[in-house]
Amino acid sequence: MRYGVIGVGGVGGFYGGMLANGGKAVVFIGKPHHVEVFKDKGLTVESFKHGTFTVRESGRVVFSDSLDTLKDVDVVLLCVKSYDTEEIARKLSEIDGKFAVVSVQNGIENEEILAKYLGSDRVIGATAFIGAYVKEPGVIVHKAAGLLEVGEIITTTVTDRIRRIAEDMAETGIEVRISRNINYTLWKKLMWNVAFNPYSVVTRATVGEMLEHPEAFKVLKHLMEECMEVAKAWGVELKKETMEKYLKSSPDLMNYKTSMLLDFERGKPLEIEGITGALVRKAEKKGIYVPYNHCIYATVLLLDEKREK
């Protein structure tokens, strides 16, 4: 299968880099100034688990800033921030191609947006449990975890395309798991995101620093409990054991700065709407009050506005 990757940041750079380094045909779509670097020096991945390797342009690896180069691929990994989903979905719908799109993004609304433009049958859900970031143009650092879960959004059946995608990823060294209920998986990932991502912007703390502070720990727990309540209202029964696991965290994540905190420090747009904003909207539709999440949501929005000024 031929792959496309839109958004060559930490997530897209790592998974796309692994596929290309493992011998798969990959088209990387990035911003023009980044593409120039990729074409000149290649895409380097520095992984705590897989070592350091560099992917260079060749007959099967292409770096481009044009979405039209995706017309002949079979699967596209969409790795852009959630605030860019709608614009990208609209542009993808204008391409004469039949590729499936795997949403490797944060939030619980991306698949709905993609389906609106492409049709549900072309959309695949996914969650990436990974710590990865851009060290400098052309260099991706894989610092923690790496599991990718993929699944169909309109059926619990393991389809041939899901099986083939998982096999390709496993062959190239990616830790991959097939989900028979990707909606549950997306909510499960949201429970981590609504706690650690926005609260890290408020506290400027790493995952470990938040967990080790007694009062901050309580806030994280309340944020997750509210997410569990909203998920239940939408027919998703999240497990208490999952929350307890998140509140212990793995050793490789303890010194990890969340993607939202890194974006805040670097002056980049925040995914607050796609994460906490999405939860608040889902809660309001069910008449559920989520005071902790609403407080963090409002605080991050205010901090973001002050930063922009």
N, C-alpha and C positions, 0 to 999 in steps of 0.2 A: 504494500500500500504506500501511496505517496502522501506526505504530510505537509501541511502549512502551519506556520506559527505566526499569529498576529500579536505583537507586543513582546519585544525581546528584552524584558526586564529580568528580575530575579527568577520568577516562575517560568516564563516562556523561554528564557535563555537556558535554564537548567534542563527542563524536559525536552526542548527542541535540540539542545546540544547533546544530550544523552542519545536521542534517536539518531542524530546525524553521526555522532562518534561511533555508534553501533552499526553503521552501514546502511541506514534507511535514507531514502530520498526526502529531503526537507527544503521547503521554501520559507525563508525567514522574512517577515514583513516588519520593518522598523522605520523610525524617523530618518529623513535624509542624512542628517549629520552623523547618526549612528551607523547607517548603512555604509557610509564612506569608510568608517573605521573598520567595520567587519570585512569589507572588501580588501582593505589594505593589510590589516593585521590578523584577521580572523576573529572568531568568537572563542574566548578562553573561559573555561569553567574551572574554578578552584574549589574542589569538593572535599569536605572532611571525610567522606566515605569512599569516593571513587578516584581520588587523586586529582592531579591537574592535567587537563588536555585542551587542545585547541582545534576547532573545526574551521576549515578554510573552504572558500568557494571552489566548486569543482563541477563535474558533469551532473552530479546528483544533489549538490548543495548550492542553493541560490540565496543571495541576499538582495532584497529589493525594497523600495518604498512604494511600490504600486500594487494595489490589491488585485489588479487584473492578472498578475502572474500566478494567481491561485486557481485559475479556471480549470486546470488539468489535474489538481490534486484530489485525493479521495477523502481526506479528513483534515479539518482545520482546528488547531488548538487555539481558542480565543483566550488570550492571557492579558487583556487590557483591564484597566480599572473599571469598576461598575458604572462610573459616571460617563464613560465613553461607549457603553454598550449599544444604546439606541442608534447613534450615528453610524457605528460600524455595521450594525445589523441592516440598516437601510442601504448602505453601500454594497454589502455582500449580496443583497437581494437583486442588485442590478447586474451582477456578474453572471455570465452564461456558463454556469458550472453546476454540478450535481453533488458537490461535496457535503459531507455532514459536518456540523460545527459542534465541537466539544467546549462547553463553557467552563474553563478552568479559572474561576473568578470567585470573589467573595460576595456573599449576599444570597438572597432567596428570590430575587425578581428577574435575574438575567435571562433565565430560560424562557420565562413568559414573554419578555421583550423580543428575544430571538425568534420564538415561535410565531409571533405576530407578523414578522417580516418574511420568514423563511418557511414556515409551516412546522408543526410539531414533529413530523416524521424526519426532519433533517437536524433536529437538535438533540444533543446528548448532554446529560448532566455530569458534573465532576466536582470533586473537592480535593484540594491539594493541602496536605498537612506538611508544610515545609518551611524552613527558615532559609531564605535566599535573597540576595540583594545585589545591586550593581555597585561594584567597587569603584570602577571608572569606566568610561566608554569602551566597550569591547571585552570587559572582564566581569564575570559573574562569580560571586562567592556563595557556595552552598554550605551553610553553617549548621543546619540542624534538620532532623527528620527527613521526609522525602516521599511519604506514602501518597499515592494518587488513587482515588476511588472513582470509577466510572460506571455509568448505568443509563439505561433508556429512561426517558421521562414519561413515556406513554404506556409502558408495559413493565411488568416484573419479570418478563422472560429474558433470558440471556440470549440475545440475538447473535447471528454470525458476525456482524460487524463489531459488536462489543468484544466478542471473543478474539477476533483477529487483532483489534487494537491492543487488547491486554497482552496477547502473545507477543506482538511486536515490542511493546514496552518492556516486558519481562526479558526478552531476548537481549535488549540493549542495556540491561542492568537497572532499570527503573523498578522501584518497589510499587507494584500495582495490585489493586483488589477490585473485583467486579461487585457492584452493588445491585441487588435485586430490588431495592427500594431507595432510589437516589434522592427522593424527596425527604426521606428520613435522614439520609446522610447530609443533605444540605442544611437541614435544621440543626443537626448535631454539630456541624462546623460553625454555624451561626452562634451557637451557645458559647463557644470559645471566643469568637470574634467580638460579640457585643460586650464581653467582659474585658478582655485584655487590650484590644486595639484602642478604643476610645479612652479608657481609663489611663492608659499609658501616656496619652497626650496631656491629660489633666495632671498627672503625677510626674511626668518626664522620667518614669522608672522602667527598668527592665522587668521581664516576667518574674524573675526571681525576687527582685526587690519588692514587688507588689505582694507576692505570695508570703514573703517572710515578715511583712509588717502586719501585726494582728488586726488593726482597724481596716487597713486596705484589703486584707483577706476577706473580711466580712462584706465589704462592698462588692468585691468580685463574686462572692457567693450569692448575694441578693440579685445582682445583675443576671446571673445564670438562672436562678430560680424563676425570675420573671419571664425569661425566655422560654423555660419549660412550660409555664402556665399558658403562654400565648400559643406555643406549638400544639399543646393539647387541645386548645380551642379550634385549631385548624386540622385536627385529626391525627396529629403526630405525637406519640407517647415517648418522649425522651426519657432515658434511664437515669436514675439518681446516681448509679455507679459511674456513668460517663462524667457527670459533674464532679464527682469525687476524684476521678482520675485526672481531670483537668486541673483541679485544685492542688494536686500533688506535683504535677508536671514531670517531665523527663529531665535528666541532668543536662542534656545538650540545649535545652530551651531556657534554662535558668538565667543565663547571661544575655538572652536574646532581646533585642529591641524590636517591637512590633513594626510591621510595615507602615502603619498609620503614624507612629511616632517618627520613623525615619522620614516619611513624607513631610511631616510638620517641620522637622528640623531643617530639611532641605528646601523649604519654601514651595513644595509641590501641593497640588490640590489633594484634598482628603476624601476618603471613601465613606465619610460619616453617613451620607444619605443611603448608600447601598447596604450598610450594615445596621447601625442603630436606627437610622431613619426608617428603614424597611420594617424593623421590629415594631417601632412606635405606630406606624401606619397599620400594620396587621393587627396590633392590639386595639387600636381605635375602632376598626371595623367590627370587632367582636365585643366592643364595650368594656374592654379590660384596661384598668389603670396600672401603668408600670412606672411608678415614681422614681425609682433609681435610674432606670434607663432614660426616662424623660429628663432627669436632672443632668445626667452625663451628656445627653444629646444637646441640650441647650447650652451647656458649658463649653463643649467643643465648638459648637457653631459660633459662640461669642469669641472664643480664643482665635478661631480662624479668621473672623472678621477683623479683629484687632491686629492680627499678624499682617493681613493684606493692607491695612491702612498704614 
